[in-house]
């Protein structure tokens, strides 16, 4: 087993009575990656993460964390020290103050002073809660509570961080703060697996993604490779004048796959198969035709569009 893989699973399956929640999954996540796990509710994401965290045992299959195998029917104490797991429903002790809460978990991981106090200061600074160290947890905002939960999860300096819907219910500013913390953790070499329904966050954070449907891992690859294979190029074109001349020019272009009208912008969304040179030629053609353009820019289909497209293929 290569130490370069932080997470590896072999034919991992989890069955609850007649329901197969996770079905024959082979997953490989390289050390230092931020891996996004995507899928609708009921796809098996939480069950998979719980098995990786040793909180749930697979029915069959093997799990390796940093090269070491998780052993069934054993507590795996040394291996668990390499894992930080933040479930989506972990309770906070509202009557405790922030410092005492983190100190409690640091003691559970047998951190000794002076290292324990130093580590508490480090994680509080990382999650931007140093000024709240003496505050009761019940006085914190939702975003602060989630950052505190993350601090608790990394207090023992794990190698692999497993986050199940960590930004659920957070406002845009709180999500941005959480993203910045994850980026710092990646910079110091931590491997992060994160599930989320906020695909724009994952697109900004992740180096690789996996897409789950009905217990299966239907896609798992580098994010850039996924875009290259699955993301169609779109051109947004707007005009001051009538749309008919623009439609005529677009219909005459062999590199146009399909198009649709965007009424509110008096324009079109065009799916284009050409390269940058072809784009420039199309723009020149439209200008030479006398069409009064107000906008012409290209973009790629985003992660959410790819996810919906792949999910539709799987369903059909």
C-alpha positions in Angstrom: 0.0 0.0 0.0 1.5 3.3 -1.1 2.0 6.0 1.5 1.3 8.5 -1.2 -2.4 7.7 -0.9 -4.1 9.2 2.1 -7.3 7.3 1.6 -7.9 4.0 -0.3 -10.9 1.8 -0.4 -11.2 -1.6 -2.0 -14.7 -2.9 -2.9 -16.2 -1.2 0.1 -19.9 -2.0 0.6 -22.3 -1.2 3.4 -25.6 -3.0 3.7 -28.4 -2.2 6.2 -30.8 -5.2 6.1 -32.0 -5.1 2.5 -30.8 -1.6 1.7 -27.3 -1.2 0.2 -26.2 2.3 1.2 -22.7 2.1 -0.3 -22.1 -0.3 -3.2 -18.6 -1.7 -4.2 -16.6 1.6 -4.0 -13.0 1.8 -5.0 -11.7 5.2 -4.0 -8.2 6.7 -4.0 -7.4 10.1 -2.6 -3.8 11.3 -2.8 -2.1 12.9 0.1 -2.5 16.6 0.2 -5.7 16.7 -1.9 -9.0 18.5 -1.1 -11.5 16.0 -2.4 -15.1 17.0 -2.8 -17.9 14.4 -2.4 -21.0 15.3 -4.3 -24.4 13.6 -4.4 -28.1 14.0 -3.6 -29.5 13.1 -0.2 -29.5 9.3 0.2 -26.6 8.8 -2.2 -24.4 7.2 0.5 -22.0 10.1 1.2 -22.5 10.1 5.0 -22.3 6.4 5.2 -19.0 6.3 3.2 -17.5 9.1 5.4 -18.5 7.3 8.6 -16.7 4.2 7.4 -13.6 6.2 6.5 -13.8 7.7 10.0 -14.0 4.2 11.6 -17.4 5.2 13.0 -19.1 2.5 10.9 -17.8 -0.8 9.7 -18.2 -1.9 6.1 -20.2 -5.0 5.4 -17.4 -6.1 3.0 -14.3 -4.4 1.6 -11.1 -2.8 2.9 -10.2 0.7 4.0 -6.7 2.2 4.2 -5.8 5.5 5.9 -2.3 6.7 5.1 -1.3 3.2 4.1 -2.6 1.5 7.3 -5.6 -0.8 7.1 -8.7 -0.2 9.3 -9.2 -3.5 11.1 -12.8 -4.8 11.6 -14.0 -5.4 15.2 -11.0 -3.5 16.6 -10.8 0.0 18.0 -7.8 1.1 15.8 -6.6 3.7 18.3 -3.4 4.6 16.6 -5.0 4.9 13.2 -7.8 7.1 14.6 -5.2 9.6 15.8 -4.5 10.3 12.1 -8.2 11.1 11.4 -10.2 14.2 12.1 -14.0 13.7 11.6 -16.6 16.4 11.7 -20.1 14.9 11.2 -23.0 17.2 10.3 -24.7 16.8 13.6 -21.9 16.9 16.2 -23.2 18.5 19.5 -21.6 21.4 21.2 -21.6 21.8 25.0 -23.3 25.2 25.2 -22.5 25.9 28.8 -18.8 25.5 28.4 -16.5 28.4 27.4 -14.5 28.0 24.2 -11.1 27.4 25.8 -12.5 24.7 28.2 -14.3 22.9 25.4 -11.1 22.6 23.3 -9.1 21.8 26.3 -11.4 18.9 27.1 -10.9 17.3 23.7 -7.1 18.0 23.7 -7.0 16.0 27.0 -9.0 13.2 25.4 -6.3 13.0 22.8 -3.7 12.9 25.6 -2.0 16.2 24.7 0.3 17.3 27.5 1.2 20.8 28.6 2.9 22.9 27.5 2.1 21.5 24.0 -1.6 21.3 24.8 -1.9 25.1 25.6 0.2 25.9 22.6 -2.0 23.8 20.4 -5.2 25.4 21.7 -3.8 28.9 20.9 -2.8 27.7 17.4 -6.2 26.3 16.5 -8.1 29.3 18.0 -6.0 31.6 15.8 -6.5 29.5 12.8 -10.3 29.5 13.1 -10.3 33.2 14.1 -11.8 32.7 17.6 -8.9 33.9 19.8 -11.0 36.8 21.0 -13.8 34.4 21.9 -11.6 32.1 24.0 -13.4 33.1 27.3 -16.9 33.2 25.7 -19.6 30.7 26.4 -20.4 28.6 23.4 -24.1 29.5 23.6 -23.2 33.1 22.8 -21.5 32.3 19.5 -23.0 32.7 16.1 -23.7 29.6 13.9 -20.6 30.3 11.8 -18.4 30.7 15.0 -19.8 27.4 16.4 -19.0 25.6 13.2 -15.4 27.0 13.2 -15.1 25.9 16.8 -16.2 22.4 15.8 -13.5 22.4 13.1 -11.0 23.5 15.7 -12.0 20.6 17.9 -11.7 18.2 14.9 -8.1 19.3 14.2 -6.8 19.7 17.8 -4.8 16.5 17.6 -3.2 17.4 14.2 -4.7 14.7 12.1 -3.4 13.7 8.7 -6.8 13.2 7.1 -9.8 15.5 7.7 -13.3 14.2 7.0 -16.0 16.9 6.8 -19.7 16.0 6.3 -21.7 19.0 5.2 -19.6 21.5 7.2 -21.1 24.6 5.6 -24.8 23.5 5.8 -26.9 26.4 7.0 -24.1 29.0 7.0 -24.4 32.4 5.4 -22.1 33.4 2.6 -19.6 35.2 4.8 -19.4 32.3 7.2 -18.9 29.9 4.3 -16.1 32.1 2.9 -14.3 32.1 6.3 -14.6 28.3 6.4 -13.2 28.0 2.9 -10.2 30.1 3.8 -9.4 27.8 6.8 -9.6 24.7 4.6 -7.2 26.3 2.2 -4.7 26.9 5.0 -5.0 23.3 6.2 -4.3 22.1 2.7 -1.2 24.3 2.5 0.2 22.6 5.6 -0.2 19.2 4.0 -3.5 17.9 5.4 -5.7 15.8 3.2 -9.3 16.9 3.3 -12.5 15.0 2.1 -15.5 17.3 2.2 -19.1 16.6 1.3 -21.4 19.6 0.5 -24.5 20.6 -1.4 -22.9 24.0 -2.0 -21.1 23.1 -5.3 -19.7 26.5 -5.9 -17.7 26.1 -2.6 -16.4 22.8 -3.7 -15.5 24.1 -7.2 -13.3 26.8 -5.5 -11.7 24.5 -2.9 -11.3 21.0 -4.4 -8.5 19.5 -6.4 -10.6 16.3 -7.1 -14.2 15.3 -6.9 -16.3 12.2 -6.6 -20.0 12.0 -7.5 -22.2 9.4 -5.8 -25.6 8.2 -6.9 -27.6 5.5 -5.2 -24.6 4.1 -3.3 -22.3 4.0 -6.4 -19.3 6.2 -7.1 -20.2 7.2 -10.6 -17.3 9.6 -11.2 -14.0 10.2 -9.4 -11.2 12.3 -10.9 -9.2 15.5 -10.9 -11.5 18.5 -11.1 -9.7 20.0 -14.2 -10.0 16.6 -15.9 -13.7 16.5 -15.1 -14.2 20.0 -16.7 -12.2 18.9 -19.8 -14.3 15.8 -20.3 -17.8 17.0 -19.2 -17.9 20.8 -19.3 -19.1 22.3 -22.6 -18.0 25.7 -23.6 -20.7 28.4 -23.6 -20.7 31.8 -25.3 -23.0 34.5 -24.0 -23.8 37.0 -26.7 -26.0 40.1 -26.3 -27.1 42.6 -28.9 -28.8 46.0 -29.0 -30.9 45.1 -32.1 -33.2 42.3 -33.3 -32.1 38.8 -32.4 -33.0 37.3 -35.8 -29.7 38.4 -37.6 -27.7 37.1 -34.7 -29.6 33.7 -34.8 -28.9 33.5 -38.6 -25.2 34.0 -38.1 -25.0 31.5 -35.3 -27.0 28.9 -37.3 -24.4 29.2 -40.1 -21.5 28.4 -37.8 -20.5 24.8 -38.0 -18.8 24.9 -34.5 -22.1 25.7 -32.8 -23.5 22.6 -31.1 -26.8 24.2 -29.9 -28.1 27.5 -28.6 -30.9 29.0 -26.6 -32.3 32.5 -26.3 -31.7 34.5 -23.0 -34.6 36.9 -23.2 -33.8 39.1 -20.2 -30.4 40.0 -21.8 -31.7 40.2 -25.4 -29.1 37.6 -26.2 -28.2 34.0 -26.7 -26.3 31.2 -24.8 -24.3 29.3 -27.4 -22.7 25.9 -26.9 -19.4 26.1 -28.9 -16.9 23.4 -29.8 -14.1 25.5 -31.2 -10.9 26.8 -29.6 -9.8 30.4 -28.9 -8.9 31.1 -32.5 -12.4 29.9 -33.6 -13.9 32.2 -30.9 -12.0 35.2 -32.3 -13.1 34.3 -35.8 -16.8 34.1 -34.7 -16.6 37.5 -33.0 -15.0 39.0 -36.1 -17.8 37.5 -38.2 -20.5 38.9 -36.1 -19.0 42.4 -36.1 -18.4 42.3 -39.9 -22.1 41.4 -40.2 -23.0 44.7 -38.6 -24.6 43.1 -35.5 -24.5 45.7 -32.6 -23.0 43.5 -29.8 -23.1 44.5 -26.2 -21.6 41.4 -24.8 -19.5 38.4 -26.0 -17.8 36.2 -23.5 -17.1 32.5 -23.1 -17.3 30.4 -20.0 -17.4 26.7 -19.1 -20.4 24.8 -17.6 -19.9 24.8 -13.9 -19.7 21.9 -11.4 -23.4 22.1 -10.6 -24.4 21.7 -14.3 -22.0 18.8 -14.7 -23.4 17.1 -11.6 -27.0 17.5 -12.8 -26.0 16.2 -16.2 -24.2 13.1 -14.9 -27.0 12.4 -12.4 -29.5 12.6 -15.3 -27.4 10.1 -17.3 -27.3 7.7 -14.3 -31.0 8.0 -13.7 -31.8 7.2 -17.3 
